[in-house]
Amino acid sequence: MPNRLPPVRYRIRPHRPEAHLFEVDCIVADPDPAGQVFRLPAWIPGSYMIREFARNIVSLAASADGKPVPVVKLDKHSWRVRPVPRGAALTLTYEVYAWDLSVRAAHLDTTHGFFNGTSVFVAAEGKQDRPCLVDIERPDGSEYRDWRVVTALSRARDAVGAAWQYGFGRYQANGYDELIDHPVEMGRFTLAHFEAGGVRHDVALTGRHDCDTERLTADLRRICNWQIDLFGAPPPMDYYAFLTMVVGDGYGGLEHRASTALLASRADLPWKGMQGMPDGYKGFLGLCSHEYFHSWNVKRIKPAAFTPYELAAENYTRLLWAFEGFTSYYDDLALVRSGVIALEDYLGLLGKTISNVLRTPGRLKQSVAESSFDAWIKYYRQDENSPNAIVSYYAKGALIALALDLQLRAATSGRASLDDVMRLLWQRHGQTGAGVEEDGIFAAVAEIAASRGSEALGGRLSRWLRLAVEGTDDLPLPRLLKSFGIDHRAEPGGKGPTLGIKLGAGGGEARIANVFEGGAAQRAGLSAGDVLVALDGLRVSASNLDPILARHAAGDEVDIHAFRRDELMRFRVELAGQPADSVTLKLVPRPSAGAAQLRRGWLGG
């Protein structure tokens, strides 16, 4: 039955691009007689940290029938407007400062504008389920006449029925949750198109670049089609947009129900005449693949804690290992399964993920279930001790997905895989809107394994998965990969001894960013923030520390002088050997027939 209540109307205008200010109106035709409350979200789904978007509101006022109405601030992101005369529409007008060049908030200058709805659109309390109309306006001035708009928001039709196409004007959403799940890019951008699963996909590139859009769209088409085939056509959207801000140095992505916001280094994009598959481009395609996979896994197959989202406070779940970790497994897998990268390229990417997890001492202290729950205060708010205290639910979650997939395939001779589990979750949760409880994923694994193998296998793999996500043991990847004809080798990641530290980026000074648990530096008393100045009387810098250490051996004792704040300190350090934390994966040249068959079923080719 259609919602016949009056819609909530919004208007957003780049008020002063040179000052980075959007002006926004929220118009409620029938405000609450007791006083209408408005709230701005405190975080954005997909980025699990309280962002306090309300801190960017620089002015706010209300009016009814052209007359000002008092506003009372209730808390950091909520306002109550005093009651207005019966029948009067209420308008809340506010300015938003937009200078966050990221995928999470809003950015505006004289070259382009970008915003996520969570950072610019207040919710009218009690009216979030109503349809929303939003007028997106062009900045004033002749210099903005050639600006366009790209967004996955539905275009509202004008009086003669013509739809807006990349133009300013009126857009619509079925409710507040849908309104804030469609970021908007405006300005001058390169627009490229491709079709996947019968659906139009746009790629909008904002910023200076020399991208070979034909190569990019050809590769993205293959990746998207593979993912659509995995879950089954048609895809869960009738249009999709990759909104990409191109910068000198940047990387990031945030998923939405029918689009993704991306930040990319221009050097990572393909260029005309580019040969092969450079690491930067592989990384960018992996990012696109990751965010696109979220169209199913997290945007529609959701943790029960996210149905619905509570945007005023943290939403705790122990399941990010499945929604971010499993997505991180499939992002690179989609590249090789779709034929965009070679098998050797995929094994290189997988080896890096394994190495990164092994280099994190915190993996032995925190489970991925705990990491998921504490994302709000730990993973997204890392400090100098984070490598010693936490594990990434992205990276280790991806390795748990890998280990589970390999076990399902090997135990059933290829008749079952993690693909089947994902399809089952899609049918039961993604297509129905029912949130996934913590036991739901374990149950899905058990059901798939039992249906293609045995009840005993289902119980064993379900128990294994629970122990893997709730425990801190390293995964048996060398043994599992061997069954697929892949050799797993862990070797020292560098030459010579090590201090067990990581230096900060930038600058020539050797400033310690992290001191790793149990390493030589920690045993000697060195700390994050210390600046190394000399080793055995020789001046140390960020560029020469490793060559100096390479002239020593594990077990040697050296004198290190370092500044801690403004105090020069001396440390006697016994150097340690390099840990075996650099993993390489190689195809076994002549695998057994069974291993070769399993490998083809997993990776194709």
C-alpha positions as CSV (number, residue, x, y, z in Angstrom):
1,M,0.0,0.0,0.0
2,P,1.5,3.4,-1.0
3,N,2.6,5.8,1.7
4,R,0.2,8.7,1.4
5,L,1.7,10.9,4.1
6,P,3.4,14.0,2.9
7,P,7.1,13.5,2.0
8,V,10.0,15.0,3.8
9,R,11.6,17.5,1.4
10,Y,15.3,18.5,1.3
11,R,17.2,21.0,-0.7
12,I,21.0,21.1,-0.9
13,R,23.0,23.8,-2.6
14,P,26.7,24.4,-2.8
15,H,26.2,27.7,-1.1
16,R,29.8,29.0,-1.1
17,P,32.2,26.5,-2.8
18,E,35.2,28.7,-2.1
19,A,34.3,28.5,1.7
20,H,33.4,24.8,1.5
21,L,29.8,25.4,2.6
22,F,26.7,23.4,1.6
23,E,23.3,25.0,2.5
24,V,20.6,22.5,3.3
25,D,16.9,22.8,3.9
26,C,14.7,20.1,5.5
27,I,11.0,20.9,5.1
28,V,8.4,19.0,7.1
29,A,4.8,19.6,6.1
30,D,3.2,18.3,9.3
31,P,5.7,18.8,12.2
32,D,5.2,17.1,15.5
33,P,2.7,19.3,17.5
34,A,4.9,18.9,20.6
35,G,7.9,20.2,18.8
36,Q,9.7,18.6,15.9
37,V,13.1,16.8,16.7
38,F,15.8,16.6,14.1
39,R,18.9,14.4,14.3
40,L,22.1,14.0,12.3
41,P,23.8,10.6,12.3
42,A,26.9,10.2,14.4
43,W,28.5,7.6,12.1
44,I,28.2,6.2,8.6
45,P,27.5,2.5,7.9
46,G,30.5,0.7,6.7
47,S,32.9,2.8,8.7
48,Y,32.6,1.7,12.3
49,M,33.7,4.7,14.2
50,I,31.7,7.6,15.7
51,R,32.4,10.5,13.4
52,E,30.4,13.3,15.0
53,F,29.2,14.8,11.7
54,A,27.2,17.4,13.6
55,R,30.5,19.2,14.4
56,N,30.5,20.4,10.8
57,I,27.2,22.3,11.1
58,V,28.2,26.0,11.4
59,S,24.8,27.6,11.6
60,L,21.2,26.4,12.0
61,A,17.8,28.0,12.2
62,A,14.1,27.2,11.7
63,S,11.2,29.0,10.2
64,A,7.5,28.5,9.5
65,D,5.5,30.6,7.1
66,G,8.6,32.9,6.8
67,K,8.8,33.6,10.5
68,P,11.7,32.4,12.7
69,V,11.0,29.6,15.2
70,P,13.2,29.0,18.3
71,V,15.4,25.9,18.2
72,V,16.7,24.1,21.3
73,K,19.8,21.9,21.0
74,L,19.2,18.6,22.9
75,D,22.6,16.9,22.6
76,K,25.6,16.9,20.3
77,H,23.6,16.0,17.2
78,S,19.9,16.6,18.0
79,W,17.6,19.7,17.9
80,R,14.0,20.4,18.9
81,V,12.1,23.1,17.1
82,R,9.4,24.7,19.2
83,P,5.8,24.0,18.2
84,V,4.5,25.9,15.2
85,P,0.9,26.9,14.3
86,R,-1.3,24.1,13.1
87,G,-1.1,23.6,9.4
88,A,2.2,25.4,9.0
89,A,5.1,23.7,7.3
90,L,8.4,23.8,9.2
91,T,11.8,24.5,7.5
92,L,15.1,23.8,9.1
93,T,18.0,25.6,7.4
94,Y,21.6,24.9,8.2
95,E,25.1,25.2,6.7
96,V,27.5,22.3,6.6
97,Y,31.3,22.8,6.4
98,A,32.6,20.2,3.8
99,W,36.3,19.9,3.7
100,D,36.9,16.1,4.3
101,L,38.5,14.6,1.3
102,S,37.5,11.1,2.1
103,V,34.8,8.6,1.2
104,R,33.0,9.1,4.6
105,A,31.7,12.6,4.8
106,A,31.5,15.7,2.5
107,H,33.9,17.8,0.4
108,L,33.3,21.0,-1.5
109,D,35.5,23.4,-3.4
110,T,35.5,25.2,-6.7
111,T,36.4,22.1,-8.6
112,H,33.8,19.6,-7.4
113,G,31.4,18.7,-4.6
114,F,30.8,15.3,-2.9
115,F,28.6,14.2,0.0
116,N,27.3,11.3,1.9
117,G,23.8,11.8,3.1
118,T,24.8,10.9,6.7
119,S,26.9,14.0,6.9
120,V,24.4,16.5,5.4
121,F,20.8,15.3,5.8
122,V,19.1,15.5,9.2
123,A,16.4,13.0,10.0
124,A,13.0,14.3,11.0
125,E,12.2,12.2,14.1
126,G,9.1,10.0,13.7
127,K,9.1,10.5,9.9
128,Q,12.1,8.4,8.7
129,D,9.8,5.9,6.9
130,R,8.3,8.6,4.7
131,P,9.3,9.2,1.1
132,C,12.0,11.8,0.6
133,L,12.4,14.4,-2.1
134,V,15.7,16.2,-2.5
135,D,16.5,19.1,-4.8
136,I,20.2,19.1,-5.7
137,E,21.0,22.6,-6.9
138,R,23.9,24.0,-9.0
139,P,26.2,26.5,-7.4
140,D,25.6,30.1,-8.4
141,G,27.9,31.5,-11.1
142,S,28.7,31.1,-14.7
143,E,31.9,29.1,-13.9
144,Y,29.7,26.2,-12.7
145,R,27.4,25.9,-15.8
146,D,29.2,22.8,-17.0
147,W,28.9,20.9,-13.7
148,R,27.0,17.6,-13.7
149,V,25.7,15.2,-11.1
150,V,26.1,11.5,-10.7
151,T,24.4,9.4,-8.0
152,A,22.4,6.2,-7.7
153,L,19.4,8.1,-6.2
154,S,16.3,7.7,-8.3
155,R,15.5,10.7,-10.5
156,A,12.2,12.3,-9.8
157,R,10.2,13.0,-13.0
158,D,9.1,16.5,-13.9
159,A,5.7,17.6,-15.0
160,V,6.1,16.3,-18.6
161,G,7.6,13.0,-17.5
162,A,11.2,13.6,-18.5
163,A,13.8,11.9,-16.2
164,W,16.9,13.8,-15.1
165,Q,20.1,12.4,-16.5
166,Y,23.3,13.5,-14.8
167,G,21.6,16.8,-14.1
168,F,20.8,19.0,-11.1
169,G,17.2,18.8,-10.1
170,R,14.9,16.6,-8.0
171,Y,15.7,13.1,-6.8
172,Q,13.7,10.8,-4.6
173,A,14.1,8.0,-2.0
174,N,11.6,5.7,-0.4
175,G,12.7,6.7,3.1
176,Y,15.5,8.2,5.2
177,D,17.7,5.1,5.2
178,E,17.6,5.0,1.4
179,L,18.2,8.7,1.1
180,I,21.5,8.5,3.1
181,D,22.7,5.4,1.3
182,H,23.3,7.1,-2.1
183,P,26.4,9.5,-2.2
184,V,26.4,12.3,-4.7
185,E,29.2,13.6,-6.8
186,M,28.9,16.9,-8.7
187,G,31.3,18.9,-10.8
188,R,33.4,18.1,-13.9
189,F,34.2,14.4,-14.2
190,T,35.0,11.8,-16.7
191,L,32.1,9.4,-17.2
192,A,32.5,5.9,-18.6
193,H,29.9,3.1,-18.8
194,F,29.6,-0.7,-19.1
195,E,26.8,-3.3,-18.7
196,A,26.9,-6.2,-16.3
197,G,24.1,-8.6,-15.6
198,G,21.8,-6.5,-17.8
199,V,22.4,-3.4,-15.6
200,R,24.1,-0.1,-16.5
201,H,27.2,0.7,-14.5
202,D,28.8,4.1,-14.5
203,V,32.4,5.0,-13.5
204,A,32.8,8.7,-12.7
205,L,36.4,9.9,-12.3
206,T,36.8,13.3,-10.6
207,G,40.3,14.9,-10.7
208,R,43.2,15.1,-13.1
209,H,44.0,11.7,-14.6
210,D,45.1,9.9,-17.8
211,C,43.0,6.8,-17.2
212,D,42.4,4.3,-20.0
213,T,38.7,4.1,-19.3
214,E,38.3,1.3,-21.9
215,R,40.7,-0.9,-20.1
216,L,39.2,0.0,-16.7
217,T,35.6,-0.7,-17.8
218,A,36.5,-3.9,-19.5
219,D,38.1,-5.3,-16.4
220,L,35.3,-4.1,-14.1
221,R,32.7,-5.6,-16.4
222,R,34.4,-9.1,-16.0
223,I,34.6,-8.7,-12.2
224,C,31.1,-7.5,-11.8
225,N,29.7,-10.2,-14.0
226,W,31.5,-12.9,-12.0
227,Q,30.0,-11.6,-8.8
228,I,26.5,-11.4,-10.3
229,D,26.9,-15.0,-11.5
230,L,28.1,-16.1,-8.1
231,F,24.9,-15.0,-6.4
232,G,22.6,-15.4,-9.4
233,A,21.2,-12.8,-11.8
234,P,19.7,-10.3,-11.7
235,P,21.9,-8.1,-9.5
236,P,20.2,-6.5,-6.5
237,M,20.2,-3.0,-8.1
238,D,19.0,-1.6,-11.4
239,Y,21.9,0.9,-11.7
240,Y,25.3,1.1,-10.1
241,A,27.9,3.9,-9.9
242,F,31.6,3.8,-9.0
243,L,32.2,7.4,-7.7
244,T,36.0,7.9,-7.8
245,M,37.9,10.9,-6.5
246,V,41.4,10.8,-8.1
247,V,44.2,12.3,-6.1
248,G,48.0,12.2,-5.9
249,D,48.2,9.8,-3.0
250,G,45.1,8.2,-1.6
251,Y,43.2,4.9,-1.1
252,G,39.8,4.1,0.3
253,G,36.3,2.9,-0.4
254,L,32.9,2.8,1.2
255,E,30.0,0.6,0.1
256,H,26.5,1.7,-0.6
257,R,23.4,-0.2,-1.8
258,A,23.8,0.8,-5.4
259,S,27.1,2.6,-5.6
260,T,30.5,3.0,-4.0
261,A,32.6,6.0,-3.1
262,L,36.3,5.5,-3.9
263,L,39.5,7.5,-3.3
264,A,42.3,6.5,-5.7
265,S,45.8,7.5,-6.5
266,R,46.1,8.6,-10.2
267,A,49.2,6.4,-10.5
268,D,47.0,3.3,-9.7
269,L,44.7,3.8,-12.6
270,P,45.4,2.2,-16.0
271,W,46.8,4.3,-18.8
272,K,46.9,4.0,-22.5
273,G,49.6,1.6,-23.6
274,M,50.0,0.2,-20.1
275,Q,51.5,-3.3,-20.2
276,G,50.7,-6.1,-17.8
277,M,49.1,-5.6,-14.4
278,P,51.0,-3.2,-12.1
279,D,50.6,-3.7,-8.4
280,G,48.8,-0.3,-8.0
281,Y,46.2,-1.2,-10.6
282,K,45.7,-4.7,-9.0
283,G,45.1,-2.9,-5.7
284,F,42.5,-0.5,-7.2
285,L,40.6,-3.4,-8.9
286,G,40.7,-5.3,-5.7
287,L,39.2,-2.2,-3.9
288,C,36.4,-1.9,-6.6
289,S,35.7,-5.7,-6.3
290,H,35.5,-5.4,-2.5
291,E,33.0,-2.6,-2.5
292,Y,30.9,-4.2,-5.2
293,F,30.7,-7.5,-3.3
294,H,29.3,-5.6,-0.4
295,S,26.2,-5.0,-2.6
296,W,25.2,-8.5,-1.4
297,N,27.3,-9.1,1.7
298,V,26.6,-6.4,4.3
299,K,24.2,-4.1,2.4
300,R,21.6,-6.9,2.0
301,I,22.9,-9.9,3.9
302,K,23.2,-7.9,7.2
303,P,24.1,-8.7,10.8
304,A,20.9,-8.6,12.9
305,A,22.5,-5.8,14.8
306,F,22.2,-3.6,11.7
307,T,18.5,-4.2,11.0
308,P,17.9,-1.4,11.3
309,Y,21.0,0.7,11.8
310,E,21.0,2.9,14.9
311,L,22.9,5.9,13.7
312,A,23.0,7.9,17.0
313,A,25.4,5.4,18.7
314,E,27.6,2.4,18.2
315,N,26.0,-0.7,16.7
316,Y,27.9,-3.7,18.2
317,T,28.3,-7.0,16.4
318,R,30.7,-9.9,16.6
319,L,30.3,-10.7,12.9
320,L,32.4,-8.2,11.0
321,W,34.9,-11.1,10.3
322,A,32.2,-12.6,8.1
323,F,30.9,-9.4,6.5
324,E,34.2,-7.6,6.0
325,G,36.6,-10.6,6.2
326,F,34.7,-12.8,3.8
327,T,34.3,-9.9,1.5
328,S,38.1,-9.3,1.7
329,Y,38.6,-13.0,0.6
330,Y,36.3,-12.7,-2.4
331,D,37.6,-9.3,-3.6
332,D,40.9,-10.7,-4.9
333,L,39.4,-14.1,-5.7
334,A,37.0,-12.4,-8.1
335,L,39.9,-11.0,-10.0
336,V,41.5,-14.4,-10.7
337,R,38.2,-16.2,-11.2
338,S,37.0,-13.6,-13.7
339,G,40.3,-13.9,-15.6
340,V,41.4,-10.3,-14.9
341,I,44.6,-11.4,-13.2
342,A,46.8,-14.5,-13.5
343,L,47.0,-17.3,-11.0
344,E,50.5,-16.2,-10.0
345,D,49.2,-12.7,-9.4
346,Y,46.5,-14.0,-7.1
347,L,49.0,-16.1,-5.1
348,G,51.2,-13.1,-4.7
349,L,48.2,-11.1,-3.3
350,L,47.3,-14.0,-1.0
351,G,50.8,-14.3,0.2
352,K,50.9,-10.7,1.2
353,T,47.7,-11.0,3.2
354,I,49.1,-14.1,5.1
355,S,52.4,-12.2,5.7
356,N,50.6,-9.1,7.1
357,V,48.7,-11.2,9.6
358,L,51.8,-13.1,10.7
359,R,53.5,-9.7,11.3
360,T,50.8,-8.7,13.8
361,P,51.6,-9.9,17.3
362,G,48.0,-8.9,18.3
363,R,46.7,-11.9,16.3
364,L,47.7,-14.1,19.3
365,K,45.8,-12.0,21.8
366,Q,42.6,-10.9,20.1
367,S,40.1,-13.1,18.2
368,V,38.3,-11.8,15.1
369,A,35.0,-12.0,17.0
370,E,36.5,-9.7,19.6
371,S,38.1,-7.5,16.9
372,S,34.6,-7.1,15.3
373,F,32.9,-6.1,18.5
374,D,35.7,-3.6,19.5
375,A,36.0,-2.1,16.0
376,W,34.5,1.2,17.4
377,I,37.3,1.7,19.9
378,K,40.3,-0.3,18.6
379,Y,40.4,-1.1,14.9
380,Y,39.2,2.3,13.7
381,R,41.1,4.2,16.4
382,Q,44.6,2.6,16.3
383,D,47.6,3.9,18.2
384,E,51.3,3.0,18.5
385,N,50.5,-0.3,20.4
386,S,47.8,-1.5,18.1
387,P,49.9,-4.1,16.2
388,N,50.6,-5.7,19.6
389,A,47.0,-5.7,20.8
390,I,44.6,-6.2,17.9
391,V,44.0,-8.3,14.8
392,S,42.4,-7.2,11.6
393,Y,39.0,-8.8,11.0
394,Y,39.5,-7.9,7.4
395,A,42.8,-9.7,6.9
396,K,42.4,-12.7,9.3
397,G,38.7,-12.9,8.5
398,A,39.8,-13.3,4.8
399,L,42.2,-16.1,5.8
400,I,39.5,-17.8,7.8
401,A,37.2,-17.7,4.7
402,L,40.1,-19.2,2.7
403,A,40.7,-22.0,5.2
404,L,36.9,-22.8,5.3
405,D,36.6,-22.7,1.6
406,L,39.5,-25.1,1.1
407,Q,38.2,-27.5,3.7
408,L,34.7,-27.6,2.2
409,R,36.1,-28.2,-1.2
410,A,38.6,-30.9,-0.1
411,A,36.3,-32.8,2.1
412,T,33.5,-33.0,-0.5
413,S,35.8,-33.5,-3.6
414,G,34.7,-30.1,-4.9
415,R,31.0,-30.7,-4.4
416,A,30.7,-27.9,-1.8
417,S,32.4,-24.6,-1.3
418,L,32.1,-21.3,0.5
419,D,30.3,-20.1,-2.7
420,D,27.4,-22.3,-1.7
421,V,27.3,-20.9,1.8
422,M,27.2,-17.3,0.5
423,R,24.3,-18.3,-1.9
424,L,22.4,-19.8,1.0
425,L,22.9,-16.7,3.1
426,W,21.7,-14.6,0.2
427,Q,18.5,-16.6,-0.3
428,R,17.7,-16.7,3.4
429,H,18.8,-13.3,4.5
430,G,19.7,-11.0,1.6
431,Q,16.5,-11.6,-0.4
432,T,14.2,-11.6,2.7
433,G,15.8,-8.8,4.7
434,A,16.1,-11.0,7.8
435,G,19.2,-10.1,9.8
436,V,21.9,-12.7,10.4
437,E,22.3,-13.8,14.0
438,E,25.7,-15.0,15.3
439,D,24.8,-18.7,15.0
440,G,23.3,-18.2,11.5
441,I,26.6,-18.4,9.6
442,F,27.8,-21.5,11.6
443,A,24.4,-23.1,10.8
444,A,24.7,-22.3,7.1
445,V,28.2,-23.9,6.9
446,A,26.9,-27.0,8.7
447,E,23.9,-27.3,6.4
448,I,26.0,-27.0,3.2
449,A,28.6,-29.4,4.4
450,A,26.0,-31.9,5.5
451,S,24.1,-31.7,2.2
452,R,27.2,-32.3,0.0
453,G,29.1,-34.5,2.5
454,S,27.7,-35.8,5.8
455,E,26.2,-34.7,9.0
456,A,29.5,-35.4,10.7
457,L,31.3,-33.1,8.3
458,G,28.8,-30.4,8.8
459,G,29.2,-30.5,12.6
460,R,33.0,-30.7,12.3
461,L,33.4,-27.7,10.0
462,S,30.9,-25.6,12.0
463,R,32.8,-26.3,15.2
464,W,36.1,-25.6,13.5
465,L,34.8,-22.2,12.2
466,R,33.5,-21.2,15.7
467,L,36.9,-22.0,17.2
468,A,38.7,-20.1,14.4
469,V,36.7,-16.9,15.0
470,E,36.7,-17.1,18.7
471,G,40.3,-18.3,19.2
472,T,43.7,-16.8,18.4
473,D,45.6,-19.8,17.0
474,D,47.2,-19.5,13.6
475,L,45.4,-21.2,10.8
476,P,46.6,-24.5,9.2
477,L,47.1,-22.9,5.8
478,P,50.3,-24.7,4.7
479,R,48.6,-28.1,5.1
480,L,45.3,-27.0,3.4
481,L,47.0,-25.3,0.5
482,K,49.2,-28.4,-0.1
483,S,46.0,-30.4,-1.0
484,F,45.4,-27.9,-3.8
485,G,48.9,-28.2,-5.3
486,I,50.2,-24.9,-3.8
487,D,53.5,-24.6,-1.9
488,H,53.4,-22.4,1.2
489,R,56.8,-21.0,2.3
490,A,57.4,-18.7,5.3
491,E,60.9,-17.1,5.3
492,P,62.5,-14.1,7.0
493,G,61.2,-10.8,5.5
494,G,64.6,-9.1,5.4
495,K,68.4,-9.5,5.6
496,G,70.4,-9.3,8.7
497,P,69.1,-8.8,12.3
498,T,66.1,-6.7,13.4
499,L,65.2,-4.2,16.1
500,G,61.6,-5.3,16.0
501,I,60.3,-1.8,15.2
502,K,58.5,0.1,12.4
503,L,59.5,3.6,11.5
504,G,57.1,6.4,10.8
505,A,56.4,7.5,7.3
506,G,57.9,10.6,5.8
507,G,60.9,12.7,6.7
508,G,64.5,11.6,7.0
509,E,64.6,11.0,10.8
510,A,64.3,7.5,12.2
511,R,61.3,8.0,14.4
512,I,59.8,4.9,15.8
513,A,56.1,4.4,15.0
514,N,55.6,0.9,16.5
515,V,57.6,-1.3,18.9
516,F,56.7,-4.9,18.4
517,E,55.9,-7.3,21.2
518,G,58.9,-9.3,22.4
519,G,61.3,-7.6,20.0
520,A,64.9,-6.4,20.6
521,A,63.8,-2.8,20.9
522,Q,61.0,-3.5,23.4
523,R,63.3,-5.6,25.6
524,A,65.9,-2.8,25.6
525,G,63.3,-0.2,26.6
526,L,62.9,1.8,23.3
527,S,59.4,3.2,22.8
528,A,57.2,4.6,20.1
529,G,58.0,8.2,19.4
530,D,61.7,7.8,20.2
531,V,64.0,9.2,17.4
532,L,67.0,7.1,16.8
533,V,70.1,9.2,16.2
534,A,73.1,6.9,16.5
535,L,74.0,3.2,16.5
536,D,77.5,2.4,17.8
537,G,78.4,6.0,17.3
538,L,77.2,6.2,13.7
539,R,74.4,8.6,12.8
540,V,71.2,6.8,12.0
541,S,68.4,8.0,9.6
542,A,65.4,6.3,8.1
543,S,67.3,5.5,4.9
544,N,70.5,4.0,6.4
545,L,69.2,2.1,9.4
546,D,68.6,-1.2,7.6
547,P,72.0,-1.1,5.8
548,I,73.8,-0.5,9.2
549,L,71.9,-3.4,10.8
550,A,72.7,-5.7,7.9
551,R,76.4,-5.4,8.9
552,H,75.6,-7.1,12.2
553,A,74.3,-10.5,13.2
554,A,71.6,-11.7,15.5
555,G,72.9,-11.8,19.1
556,D,75.2,-8.8,18.6
557,E,74.9,-6.1,21.2
558,V,74.9,-2.5,20.0
559,D,74.6,0.9,21.6
560,I,71.7,3.1,20.4
561,H,71.3,6.7,21.2
562,A,67.8,8.2,20.8
563,F,65.8,11.3,21.7
564,R,62.7,10.8,23.8
565,R,61.0,14.1,23.6
566,D,64.0,16.5,24.3
567,E,66.0,14.0,26.3
568,L,68.9,12.1,24.8
569,M,68.9,8.5,26.1
570,R,71.2,5.5,25.6
571,F,70.1,1.9,25.1
572,R,72.0,-1.4,25.1
573,V,70.3,-3.6,22.5
574,E,70.8,-7.3,21.7
575,L,69.8,-7.7,18.1
576,A,67.3,-10.4,17.1
577,G,66.9,-12.5,14.0
578,Q,64.3,-11.8,11.4
579,P,61.1,-13.7,12.0
580,A,59.8,-16.1,9.4
581,D,56.8,-13.8,8.5
582,S,57.2,-13.4,4.7
583,V,55.1,-15.9,2.9
584,T,55.3,-16.9,-0.7
585,L,52.9,-19.2,-2.5
586,K,53.9,-21.1,-5.6
587,L,52.1,-23.5,-7.9
588,V,53.4,-27.0,-7.5
589,P,54.7,-27.8,-11.1
590,R,53.3,-31.4,-11.3
591,P,50.5,-31.7,-8.7
592,S,48.5,-34.9,-8.3
593,A,45.4,-35.3,-10.4
594,G,43.2,-34.7,-7.3
595,A,45.1,-31.6,-6.3
596,A,45.0,-30.2,-9.8
597,Q,41.2,-30.8,-10.0
598,L,40.6,-29.1,-6.7
599,R,42.8,-26.2,-7.7
600,R,40.9,-25.7,-11.0
601,G,37.6,-25.8,-9.2
602,W,38.8,-23.2,-6.7
603,L,40.8,-20.8,-8.9
604,G,39.8,-21.8,-12.4
605,G,42.2,-22.0,-15.3
